[in-house]
Amino acid sequence: MRTRLMLSVALTSAMLGVAISDARAQGAPDATRFFSLQGENSSISSSKLTDRYYTNGIRVGYLSGEGAYPFLSGLTQMLWGEGAPRLAVDVTQQIYTPSNTQAKNPPLGDRPYAGVLLANFAAVQDGANMRSSLGLSVGVVGPDALGEEVQNGFHDLIGQGHNNGWGTQLHNEPVFAFTSARVWRFATGSVAGLETDVLPALAATLGTLKLGAETGVSVRLGSGLANDYGAPRIRALSGGDAFRRGDSIGWYVFAGLHGQAVARDVTLDGNTFQNSRSVKLTPFVGEASGGAALLAYGMRLSYTHVVQTADFKHEKGGPHQFGSLALSVRF
């Protein structure tokens, strides 16, 4: 009896081990969810710029476990093949101002005041060393985006004066955009015992919010690079919020070069159906970025410093700079 019991336990353990091994080999869906909080602001950067141009961005996001919403699988299977997609949902606000924020009536050639408030929904799926996403953003540009209230309310909290030209901001207008993006990950060996890789990326956006495409590449140096696809950004080429826990603390430093081709941007071209302030956009915009990320205890903290060329004609002050700070938590 004892011998049979021992054989039964051994056989059951072996079968369970094979099942677990097969599930891992087939890439069993990861049920881990993520909560993310992100802020972008010129005051985060080392340049210590005053409010101008892309002044501030905030994002609060949720990312589901893989396969949590089966209705997504049919769509993603047609696009990317077999896999277990995640559903990403977040809310973002971006604030834009001219360089002269003290004038009640800024010069007409300066960037218009604009707030953009969006709800964003995306299917995100990981493949063999690549991450694909397809998303829809819907929201509003104009006073209902609460740009003035957020910016001047924050200035009240820190004892700074108001930006005075919000009365000239773009009018209320609903906006939308479809975005498709992919990031690839290629390991490139090691340097002094540290991992290195390259992350090429490509994205396209179509809608009344923006019409354009973006491409670029980042390089990383660190430990545990297979745990994610790079640091996140707000409405830009991004590695996304999902990351693996890993067997130890992971970290990396990174640098990247990206370029955008832009046909229309409502925050520059002005309202679609009403007369409003506008400037002539620059059709090609370059960007250099660098930063670091730390992955530990089910969290990832990243900082990205961004330097961009002018995105409209007669932009002043040289390349625009801002910082992006992001925290993602597994649960």
Summary of the structure (lengths in Angstrom):
residues: 331
radius of gyration: 22.7
end to end distance: 44.5
largest distance: 92.4
contacts: 1085
relative contact order: 0.15
helix: 18%
strand: 47%
